[in-house]
Amino acid sequence: MSVAEYRFAFDFFFVKRGESMKTDVYTKCVLTVIAGCLLYIVAKDVSVIPNAHANAVMDVNIVKVAGGVIGSYEGVPVKLK
């Protein structure tokens, strides 16, 4: 291995003190996709609004609407303006 080849390999694999590491677009895209997938894995089970669950069935019978009694044949009183 010549000195030039050794120097190229050293410069390629090691970052010198005081220099920043150079990353290419492909590496940034791959790391962004990985970060997005990790966020999806974490956030998919998080619920902002809790689920509602019924404890029992409740029988509801409406007897009065606006103070008026509802009979079996009277229907619901409606006021038109």
C-alpha positions as CSV (number, residue, x, y, z in Angstrom):
1,M,0.0,0.0,0.0
2,S,1.5,3.3,-1.0
3,V,1.6,6.4,1.2
4,A,-1.1,8.1,-0.9
5,E,-3.4,5.1,-0.6
6,Y,-2.8,4.9,3.1
7,R,-3.4,8.6,3.5
8,F,-6.7,8.3,1.5
9,A,-7.9,5.4,3.6
10,F,-7.0,7.2,6.8
11,D,-8.8,10.4,5.7
12,F,-11.8,8.4,4.6
13,F,-12.4,6.3,7.7
14,F,-11.2,8.7,10.5
15,V,-12.2,12.2,11.3
16,K,-9.4,14.5,12.3
17,R,-9.6,16.5,15.5
18,G,-11.4,19.8,14.9
19,E,-13.1,18.7,11.7
20,S,-16.7,17.7,11.3
21,M,-17.8,14.4,9.8
22,K,-19.2,14.6,6.3
23,T,-22.4,12.7,5.6
24,D,-24.0,12.3,2.3
25,V,-27.6,12.6,1.3
26,Y,-28.3,8.9,1.2
27,T,-27.1,8.5,4.9
28,K,-29.3,11.4,6.0
29,C,-32.4,9.9,4.2
30,V,-31.8,6.4,5.7
31,L,-31.4,7.8,9.2
32,T,-34.5,10.0,8.7
33,V,-36.6,7.0,7.6
34,I,-35.3,5.0,10.6
35,A,-36.2,7.8,13.0
36,G,-39.6,8.1,11.5
37,C,-40.3,4.4,11.9
38,L,-39.1,4.5,15.5
39,L,-41.5,7.4,16.2
40,Y,-44.3,5.5,14.6
41,I,-43.6,2.5,16.8
42,V,-43.6,4.6,19.9
43,A,-46.6,6.8,19.0
44,K,-49.0,4.1,17.6
45,D,-50.1,3.0,21.1
46,V,-50.4,6.5,22.6
47,S,-54.0,7.7,22.8
48,V,-54.8,11.3,23.3
49,I,-58.5,10.6,24.0
50,P,-59.2,7.6,26.2
51,N,-61.5,4.9,25.0
52,A,-65.0,4.8,26.5
53,H,-66.3,1.5,27.8
54,A,-69.8,0.8,29.1
55,N,-70.2,-1.0,32.4
56,A,-73.8,-2.1,32.0
57,V,-76.9,-1.8,29.8
58,M,-79.3,0.9,31.0
59,D,-83.0,0.8,30.2
60,V,-84.2,4.4,29.4
61,N,-87.9,5.3,29.4
62,I,-88.9,8.9,28.5
63,V,-91.9,10.0,30.5
64,K,-92.0,13.7,30.1
65,V,-90.7,16.2,27.5
66,A,-90.6,19.9,28.5
67,G,-93.1,19.1,31.3
68,G,-95.7,17.4,29.1
69,V,-96.5,13.8,29.6
70,I,-96.0,11.5,26.6
71,G,-98.7,8.9,26.3
72,S,-98.7,5.9,24.1
73,Y,-100.7,7.7,21.3
74,E,-99.9,11.4,21.9
75,G,-96.4,11.6,20.4
76,V,-93.8,14.1,21.2
77,P,-95.1,17.8,21.5
78,V,-93.5,20.1,18.9
79,K,-93.7,23.9,19.0
80,L,-93.3,25.7,15.7
81,K,-92.2,29.4,15.6
